[in-house]
């Protein structure tokens, strides 16, 4: 393949078949940088920074999920905190019942929770996929601002429900006394936990890459750019977008389950509209529709948050100014800056 | 369950609806005319309340404070429109959401920097303290009743402004065809600034009047903002009539739901369970209503297109 062909072949680009592209090397650099930083921090005994790296990996994973809907599918969801929070509550509630040896949700025939991450993840994927199906099915009937607002409304429903439902802590949230477990490895070890998060992040990145390189990805791109043309080609855009929304919800949910385990706590802040907003911010900071944009965005966002938070009490003020500057003057986000203008998404 | 309780709750619902209308009418105008989705609208609400509380505390005159508060909110609106918003009109919704989200952060933290983190207090003016007696032995807060009255006046004023004046004609023309009214020689930039200032002023009015009922603090605008979005989405974005109907609907459903949902559930389940389920469901009620309406009418009750 010549480079000219590659330029006009988004599938090949998305599938990473273009070895020399600058974006490819930036992507590798981002992953290696994050893993390297976590390992360095571990060997220097800086536990805080290892956990910071885990936080970046998990938030990046949630943003990878959102990017699938927002960046590739053009669905501006202002409610992805619903899935993230749901995942968190699955981990929290499961651990809570396992700790108290009571049936889940207080219903007699339900199992007594579990502290095994693998089963928690499975349940999370199932539950957040179902929620994504319901929310997506209803929301995709609308478009534009209405879509933004209806997804926000669903997330707010979850938020207020969690806030006023006393069984699982209500507005105080739910602590996880012991981090949930995986076979063979010690999840309480900071670096091990980082690697769990990083591997899941890489899997979700790989999955989006494969999806966007497939027929499905091409259909999704077209459902976003020109739905009428897609319909003319014999593919109904609605189910394609719905499928992308569901997968996006599942990835965000799984990230939420990990986040709860990282903090050993799940609270309603994971469901708040502020978090939905932050996820959008991260995706855009990194570069909309760029495969590794969410990772770049998450690294930038969390580092900025940590650094500014250390310098001034009013760090959100400066964060706001930076964001405003990015929207007004630096379109294309960090990946656009580092790796040149994006392909046609 | 007495008549008095029901009437009182309906009045409370109307008062909430009135305040939501003040917020939502500005939001919906800005969206209708400029196509801008403004998350920072709650910041004008907060700004109005803070200025009113400060001026009232220094001069001792609530009405002066209210006037200055509304004008200050409108003035901040003009500045924000001039510096930032006009760069966003031809951008996508995504950029608008992000930029105005950034503005929320700037305004909230900026207010912390200026006023500190402790809330300010604003008391109800002397003339409106106490309560009035209504038929059926009901006594109701004079101030809340005055808010409802003010809402009616604002609604009538907006109706007259939009349907009877030259400015209103231009606003309606701007909603229909932006390029055409520009081509006809209307100074569209000034029109945009005026509409934005009007919306900001109305939000400031809402914040200032509510500031006397609740404490004036950073973040007070956010719950109201989200409810106002629910209102305009239910009513149909861009429609003032929709904003009015939506505001009253949301105000009444939210207020009545919180009171009567637990009371209804008590009749067929244990009291403690009814209370927790009732409060959980009633806090979700307006969002459930919104999702249901959008599922059947994707452009809201009075939305065009």
Interface residues (C-beta under 8 A of the other chain):
Chain A: X70 X76 X78 X138 X139 X141 X142 X143 X144 X145 X146 X148 X149 X150 X152 X153 X154 X156 X157 X160 X161 X163 X164 X165 X166 X167 X273 X277 X280 X281 X284 X288 X314 X315 X316 X317 X319 X320 X321 X322 X323 X324 X326 X327 X328 X331
Chain B: X31 X37 X39 X84 X87 X88 X91 X93 X94 X95 X97 X98 X99 X101 X102 X103 X104 X105 X106 X108 X109 X110 X112 X113 X226 X229 X230 X233 X237 X276 X279 X280 X281 X283 X284 X287 X288 X290 X291 X294 X295 X298 X299 X300
